[in-house]
Amino acid sequence: MVLVVSLQTVAAASWAQTAKTPGNPEATRKALTALLAAAHDPIPRTSSCHEGQGAYGQTGPATVKDLLAMRMAYLYAGSNVIEGHCEQSQQCTVSIRHAAGEDVASVSITFAVKAGKAQATTLRCLITP
């Protein structure tokens, strides 16, 4: 219970910071384009983004598109933000945040980029409820 409350507090604090700082649409587009280029790539079992067989509603191994589809499917209500950025076009982060009343959730996906495409073997996620 304490862990859940702490994670919700962290997510709420992150959300509040995002609300104060406008994103950069061009930086988000670049990071999201690199991640979408890897849509059909499987998420390695060793990745913190791997939630197990069928965890994203898919059949077969989880792919990048399954992760994105599951996280974006719940953006139909409330306040939602998708932000991204890349450091020297080699390391990128895409963050998806959702808040609708007490329903607060986020995912921050970090990955290396090669030739404009996210490298699925480098995917790392920080997921809050």
C-alpha positions as a printed Julia matrix, in Angstrom:
129×3 Matrix{Float64}:
   0.0     0.0     0.0
   2.79    2.44    0.89
   4.64    1.59   -2.33
   1.55    2.25   -4.43
   0.93    5.59   -2.72
   4.6     6.53   -3.18
   4.49    5.64   -6.88
   1.29    7.64   -7.31
   2.94   10.59   -5.56
   5.97   10.35   -7.87
   3.7    10.11  -10.93
   1.64   13.09   -9.75
   4.8    15.13   -9.14
   6.09   14.19  -12.59
   2.73   15.14  -14.1
   2.75   18.5   -12.33
   6.23   19.28  -13.64
   5.19   18.37  -17.18
   2.13   20.6   -16.95
   4.4    23.56  -16.11
   6.95   22.93  -18.87
   5.65   22.82  -22.43
   7.08   20.02  -24.55
   8.99   20.32  -27.76
   6.85   18.8   -30.53
   9.78   18.42  -32.94
  11.91   16.61  -30.35
   8.93   14.39  -29.5
   8.34   13.63  -33.19
  11.96   12.53  -33.68
  11.99   10.27  -30.63
   8.57    8.8   -31.38
   9.49    8.19  -35.03
  12.56    6.2   -33.96
  10.47    4.15  -31.52
   7.71    3.51  -34.08
  10.33    2.34  -36.6
  10.92   -0.62  -34.25
   7.18   -1.4   -33.95
   7.49   -5.03  -35.06
  10.64   -5.79  -33.07
  10.23   -8.15  -30.1
  10.87   -6.8   -26.61
  13.69   -8.87  -25.05
  12.81  -10.85  -21.92
  15.65   -9.08  -20.11
  14.13   -5.64  -20.75
  12.22   -3.84  -18.0
   9.57   -3.24  -20.72
   8.89   -6.98  -21.0
   5.7    -7.82  -19.1
   5.38  -11.45  -20.19
   3.41  -13.47  -22.71
   0.08  -11.8   -23.5
   0.61   -8.95  -21.03
  -0.17   -6.34  -23.67
  -3.15   -8.24  -25.07
  -1.09   -9.71  -27.88
  -0.63  -13.26  -29.04
   2.98  -14.36  -29.22
   6.01  -12.43  -28.02
   5.48   -8.82  -26.98
   6.62   -6.25  -29.53
   7.23   -2.52  -29.32
   3.86   -1.86  -31.0
   2.1    -3.99  -28.34
   3.65   -1.89  -25.57
   2.71    1.37  -27.28
  -0.81    0.21  -28.15
  -1.52   -0.81  -24.55
  -0.19    2.44  -23.07
  -1.92    4.67  -25.64
  -5.28    2.86  -25.57
  -6.11    4.42  -22.21
  -5.56    8.01  -23.36
  -9.23    8.45  -24.29
 -10.11   10.61  -21.28
  -8.46   12.96  -18.82
  -5.22   14.83  -19.32
  -2.67   13.07  -21.49
   0.84   13.96  -22.56
   3.25   12.27  -24.95
   6.73   13.79  -24.86
  10.08   12.73  -26.18
  13.62   13.83  -26.72
  16.94   12.47  -27.96
  20.44   13.14  -26.73
  22.71   13.59  -29.77
  20.33   11.35  -31.78
  21.78    8.25  -30.09
  19.77    7.88  -26.88
  16.08    8.77  -26.75
  13.23    8.79  -24.27
   9.49    8.78  -24.94
   7.18    9.45  -22.0
   3.44    8.82  -21.98
   1.5    10.26  -19.04
  -2.19    9.93  -18.24
  -4.29   11.47  -15.47
  -8.05   11.22  -15.03
  -9.03   11.92  -11.45
  -7.35    9.33   -9.25
  -6.34    7.3   -12.3
  -2.72    8.36  -12.83
  -0.27    6.3   -14.88
   2.9     6.83  -16.85
   5.6     5.07  -18.78
   9.02    6.39  -19.69
  10.71    4.36  -22.45
  14.44    4.88  -23.0
  16.32    3.35  -25.92
  19.38    3.63  -28.14
  18.94    4.66  -31.77
  20.82    3.37  -34.78
  20.09    4.59  -38.33
  16.91    6.33  -37.14
  15.45    3.21  -35.48
  15.11    2.32  -31.81
  17.17   -0.72  -30.88
  14.72   -3.03  -29.1
  17.59   -4.74  -27.27
  18.2    -1.47  -25.39
  14.59   -0.76  -24.34
  14.21    0.24  -20.68
  10.89    1.23  -19.09
   9.88    2.99  -15.92
   6.2     2.17  -15.53
   3.94    3.56  -12.81
   0.48    2.13  -12.14
